[in-house]
């Protein structure tokens, strides 16, 4: 853990501090939170909505910065992370820690005071879970790290829902569940072709501890749960026909790619199968939530059929 790494003075740039926020992860957090905000039953004043999304985004960035502070030793060993600001020496671990803690405190306090206490408490729990439970504990101790730790990445729609309504409902729980069950096949597909990286860093990802064949089996099992779960908003009355059709079609694509990963076990074909599933899984989640967002917007506009 990179508590004592020092960066030479004057090397850090604004881009380095932006990188600490994990902007790609943040963009997904903002998008899923926006869906939770729009799908909530209560109308939200635009200023409150902006404040909520800003705080959720800043909280996600804070969690990313604190993750990079703690994981500097792991990041320095892994090919895909060794050029991050802390292991590359452009930002010191102490600076990353201070940056992350400042953003975390700001996001939680502002959300709690200006929006509502429930949303602030849920955001605080989300940051705590990602940094302490996942980063500091699960990531280095169990192959189920990404399964349990995935809860933190699944919570933003619920935080936003609470910001809009002051409550937590079945629909917000369902949004969390979809992301939660999406996370293992998404990350394990990446881990299949990055297994050497994780092994070198001593991170007990499933392909390292249980082998690639077991990882493929787990990917398929989680996908078999994910696809009907992602379609369930239609049957529970939370989504319309458009979402039902799109979730079914994309779900079949997700399942087909998971089966392909399960079947292709050696050589370049296996690597290509895992990469295709990883890439499609991002599109899959985006399309699901984009459709939920579009249905809500069109329904609010009074367009029939949504």
C-alpha positions as CSV (number, residue, x, y, z in Angstrom):
1,X,0.0,0.0,0.0
2,X,1.5,3.3,-1.1
3,X,1.4,5.4,2.1
4,X,4.9,6.8,1.9
5,X,5.5,7.3,-1.8
6,X,6.7,10.8,-2.6
7,X,6.4,12.7,-5.9
8,X,9.1,15.3,-6.9
9,X,7.8,18.8,-6.6
10,X,6.2,20.5,-9.6
11,X,5.4,17.4,-11.6
12,X,1.7,17.1,-11.0
13,X,-0.6,18.7,-13.6
14,X,-4.4,19.3,-13.5
15,X,-4.7,16.3,-15.8
16,X,-3.1,14.1,-13.1
17,X,-5.6,15.3,-10.5
18,X,-8.4,14.6,-13.0
19,X,-7.0,11.1,-13.5
20,X,-7.2,10.5,-9.7
21,X,-10.9,10.9,-10.1
22,X,-11.2,8.0,-12.5
23,X,-13.3,10.0,-15.0
24,X,-14.4,7.0,-17.0
25,X,-15.8,5.3,-13.9
26,X,-17.3,8.7,-12.8
27,X,-19.1,9.1,-16.1
28,X,-20.9,5.8,-15.6
29,X,-21.7,6.8,-12.0
30,X,-23.2,10.1,-13.2
31,X,-25.2,8.5,-15.9
32,X,-26.7,5.7,-13.7
33,X,-27.4,8.3,-11.0
34,X,-29.2,10.5,-13.5
35,X,-31.5,7.6,-14.3
36,X,-32.3,7.2,-10.7
37,X,-33.0,10.9,-10.3
38,X,-35.3,11.0,-13.3
39,X,-37.1,7.8,-12.5
40,X,-37.9,8.9,-9.0
41,X,-41.6,9.7,-8.5
42,X,-41.1,13.3,-7.2
43,X,-40.4,16.3,-9.3
44,X,-37.0,17.7,-8.5
45,X,-36.0,21.4,-8.8
46,X,-33.2,21.7,-11.4
47,X,-30.8,23.3,-8.8
48,X,-31.4,20.4,-6.4
49,X,-30.9,17.9,-9.2
50,X,-27.7,19.5,-10.3
51,X,-26.4,19.7,-6.7
52,X,-27.2,16.0,-6.2
53,X,-25.5,14.9,-9.4
54,X,-22.5,17.1,-8.6
55,X,-22.1,15.6,-5.1
56,X,-22.5,12.1,-6.4
57,X,-19.9,12.7,-9.1
58,X,-17.5,14.3,-6.6
59,X,-18.0,11.5,-4.1
60,X,-17.2,8.9,-6.9
61,X,-14.1,10.9,-7.7
62,X,-13.1,11.0,-4.0
63,X,-13.5,7.2,-3.8
64,X,-11.3,6.9,-6.9
65,X,-8.6,9.1,-5.5
66,X,-8.5,7.2,-2.2
67,X,-8.4,3.9,-4.1
68,X,-5.3,5.1,-6.0
69,X,-3.8,6.3,-2.7
70,X,-4.1,2.9,-1.1
71,X,-3.4,0.8,-4.1
72,X,-0.3,2.6,-5.3
73,X,1.9,-0.5,-4.7
74,X,-0.5,-2.8,-6.8
75,X,-0.9,-0.2,-9.5
76,X,2.9,0.1,-9.9
77,X,3.1,-3.6,-10.8
78,X,0.2,-3.9,-13.2
79,X,0.6,-2.9,-16.8
80,X,-2.7,-1.2,-17.2
81,X,-2.3,1.0,-14.0
82,X,1.4,1.6,-13.6
83,X,1.2,5.0,-15.3
84,X,-1.4,6.3,-12.9
85,X,-0.4,9.6,-11.1
86,X,0.7,8.0,-7.8
87,X,2.7,5.0,-8.9
88,X,4.3,7.1,-11.7
89,X,5.5,9.6,-9.1
90,X,3.6,12.6,-10.4
91,X,1.4,12.9,-7.3
92,X,2.5,11.8,-3.8
93,X,0.4,9.3,-1.8
94,X,-0.2,12.0,0.8
95,X,-1.5,14.4,-1.8
96,X,-3.8,11.8,-3.2
97,X,-5.1,11.0,0.3
98,X,-5.7,14.7,1.2
99,X,-7.4,15.3,-2.2
100,X,-9.7,12.3,-1.8
101,X,-10.6,13.0,1.8
102,X,-11.4,16.7,1.0
103,X,-13.6,15.7,-1.9
104,X,-15.4,13.0,0.2
105,X,-16.1,15.4,3.0
106,X,-17.4,18.1,0.6
107,X,-19.7,15.7,-1.3
108,X,-21.3,14.1,1.7
109,X,-21.7,17.3,3.7
110,X,-23.1,19.3,0.8
111,X,-25.5,16.6,-0.3
112,X,-26.7,16.0,3.3
113,X,-27.2,19.7,4.0
114,X,-28.5,21.0,0.7
115,X,-30.5,18.0,-0.5
116,X,-31.4,15.6,2.3
117,X,-29.8,13.5,5.1
118,X,-30.7,10.1,3.6
119,X,-29.0,10.9,0.3
120,X,-25.9,12.2,2.2
121,X,-25.8,9.1,4.4
122,X,-26.1,6.7,1.4
123,X,-23.3,8.6,-0.4
124,X,-21.1,8.4,2.7
125,X,-21.8,4.6,2.9
126,X,-21.0,4.2,-0.8
127,X,-17.6,5.9,-0.4
128,X,-16.8,4.0,2.8
129,X,-17.8,0.7,1.2
130,X,-15.6,1.3,-1.9
131,X,-12.6,2.6,0.0
132,X,-12.6,0.6,3.2
133,X,-14.6,-2.6,2.6
134,X,-13.5,-3.2,-1.1
135,X,-10.2,-1.5,-1.6
136,X,-8.6,-2.0,1.8
137,X,-10.1,-5.4,2.6
138,X,-11.8,-7.5,0.0
139,X,-9.5,-6.7,-3.0
140,X,-6.5,-8.3,-1.4
141,X,-8.2,-11.0,0.6
142,X,-10.8,-12.8,-1.5
143,X,-11.7,-13.8,-5.0
144,X,-15.2,-12.5,-4.3
145,X,-13.7,-9.0,-4.1
146,X,-15.5,-7.7,-7.2
147,X,-18.8,-9.5,-6.3
148,X,-19.2,-8.0,-2.8
149,X,-17.3,-4.8,-3.6
150,X,-19.5,-4.3,-6.7
151,X,-22.2,-3.0,-4.4
152,X,-20.4,0.4,-4.1
153,X,-20.6,0.9,-7.9
154,X,-24.2,-0.2,-7.9
155,X,-25.5,2.3,-5.3
156,X,-25.4,5.7,-7.2
157,X,-29.0,5.3,-8.7
158,X,-30.3,4.7,-5.1
159,X,-28.4,7.7,-3.8
160,X,-29.9,9.8,-6.6
161,X,-33.4,8.4,-6.0
162,X,-33.1,9.3,-2.3
163,X,-32.0,12.8,-3.3
164,X,-35.1,13.2,-5.4
165,X,-37.7,11.6,-3.1
166,X,-36.2,11.3,0.4
167,X,-36.9,7.6,0.3
168,X,-35.7,4.2,-1.0
169,X,-38.1,2.2,-3.1
170,X,-38.3,-1.2,-4.8
171,X,-37.5,0.4,-8.2
172,X,-34.3,1.9,-6.8
173,X,-33.3,-1.4,-5.3
174,X,-33.9,-3.0,-8.7
175,X,-31.6,-0.5,-10.4
176,X,-28.9,-1.4,-7.9
177,X,-29.5,-5.1,-8.4
178,X,-29.0,-4.8,-12.1
179,X,-25.7,-3.1,-11.8
180,X,-24.6,-5.5,-9.0
181,X,-25.2,-8.6,-11.1
182,X,-23.7,-6.9,-14.1
183,X,-20.4,-6.2,-12.4
184,X,-19.0,-9.8,-12.0
185,X,-19.3,-10.8,-15.7
186,X,-18.1,-7.4,-16.8
187,X,-14.9,-7.4,-14.6
188,X,-14.2,-11.1,-14.8
189,X,-14.2,-10.8,-18.6
190,X,-11.4,-8.2,-18.2
191,X,-9.7,-10.4,-15.6
192,X,-9.6,-13.4,-18.0
193,X,-7.1,-11.6,-20.4
194,X,-5.4,-9.6,-17.6
195,X,-4.9,-12.6,-15.3
196,X,-1.1,-12.3,-15.5
197,X,-1.3,-8.7,-14.3
198,X,-3.4,-9.6,-11.3
199,X,-1.2,-12.6,-10.4
200,X,2.0,-10.4,-10.6
201,X,0.4,-7.9,-8.3
202,X,-0.9,-10.6,-5.9
203,X,-4.5,-9.6,-6.3
204,X,-6.7,-12.8,-5.8
205,X,-9.0,-12.2,-8.8
206,X,-11.0,-15.3,-9.7
207,X,-8.9,-16.4,-12.7
208,X,-5.9,-16.3,-10.5
209,X,-7.3,-18.3,-7.5
210,X,-9.8,-20.6,-9.1
211,X,-8.6,-20.8,-12.7
212,X,-9.9,-19.5,-16.0
213,X,-12.4,-22.4,-16.5
214,X,-14.2,-21.7,-13.2
215,X,-14.2,-18.0,-14.1
216,X,-15.9,-18.7,-17.4
217,X,-18.5,-20.8,-15.5
218,X,-19.1,-18.0,-13.0
219,X,-19.5,-15.5,-15.8
220,X,-22.1,-17.6,-17.5
221,X,-24.0,-18.2,-14.2
222,X,-24.1,-14.5,-13.3
223,X,-25.2,-13.6,-16.9
224,X,-28.0,-16.2,-16.6
225,X,-29.2,-14.3,-13.5
226,X,-28.5,-10.8,-15.0
227,X,-30.5,-11.1,-18.2
228,X,-34.0,-11.9,-16.7
229,X,-33.3,-9.6,-13.8
230,X,-32.6,-6.8,-16.3
231,X,-35.9,-7.6,-18.0
232,X,-37.9,-7.6,-14.7
233,X,-38.7,-3.9,-14.6
234,X,-41.2,-4.6,-17.4
235,X,-43.0,-7.3,-15.5
236,X,-43.0,-5.3,-12.3
237,X,-44.6,-2.3,-14.1
238,X,-41.5,-0.1,-13.8
239,X,-40.7,0.1,-17.5
240,X,-42.5,0.1,-20.8
241,X,-42.6,-2.0,-24.0
242,X,-39.6,-0.3,-25.5
243,X,-37.4,-1.2,-22.5
244,X,-38.8,-4.8,-22.6
245,X,-37.9,-5.3,-26.3
246,X,-34.4,-3.6,-25.9
247,X,-33.5,-5.5,-22.7
248,X,-34.5,-8.8,-24.3
249,X,-32.5,-8.3,-27.5
250,X,-29.4,-6.9,-25.8
251,X,-29.8,-9.6,-23.0
252,X,-29.7,-12.3,-25.7
253,X,-26.5,-10.7,-27.1
254,X,-25.0,-10.6,-23.6
255,X,-25.9,-14.3,-23.0
256,X,-24.5,-15.3,-26.4
257,X,-21.2,-13.7,-25.7
258,X,-21.0,-15.3,-22.2
259,X,-21.7,-18.7,-23.8
260,X,-18.9,-17.9,-26.3
261,X,-16.5,-17.1,-23.5
262,X,-17.5,-20.4,-21.8
263,X,-16.8,-22.4,-24.9
264,X,-13.6,-20.7,-26.2
265,X,-11.0,-21.7,-23.6
266,X,-7.6,-21.5,-25.3
267,X,-5.5,-19.3,-27.5
268,X,-6.4,-16.1,-29.3
269,X,-10.0,-17.2,-29.7
270,X,-10.4,-17.2,-25.9
271,X,-8.9,-13.8,-25.6
272,X,-11.0,-12.3,-28.3
273,X,-14.2,-13.8,-26.7
274,X,-13.4,-12.2,-23.4
275,X,-12.6,-8.9,-24.9
276,X,-15.8,-8.9,-26.9
277,X,-17.9,-9.7,-23.8
278,X,-16.1,-6.9,-21.8
279,X,-16.7,-4.3,-24.5
280,X,-20.4,-5.4,-25.1
281,X,-21.1,-5.5,-21.4
282,X,-20.4,-1.7,-21.2
283,X,-22.8,-1.1,-24.1
284,X,-25.4,-3.4,-22.6
285,X,-25.6,-1.5,-19.3
286,X,-25.6,1.9,-21.1
287,X,-28.4,0.8,-23.4
288,X,-30.5,-0.5,-20.5
289,X,-30.2,2.7,-18.5
290,X,-30.5,5.0,-21.5
291,X,-33.8,3.3,-22.4
292,X,-35.1,3.7,-18.9
293,X,-34.1,7.4,-19.1
294,X,-35.7,7.9,-22.5
295,X,-38.9,6.3,-21.3
296,X,-39.1,8.5,-18.3
297,X,-38.4,11.7,-20.3
298,X,-40.9,10.8,-23.0
299,X,-43.5,9.8,-20.4
300,X,-43.1,13.2,-18.7
301,X,-43.5,14.8,-22.1
302,X,-46.8,13.0,-22.4
303,X,-45.9,10.9,-25.4
304,X,-48.1,7.8,-25.6
305,X,-46.7,4.4,-25.2
306,X,-44.1,5.3,-22.6
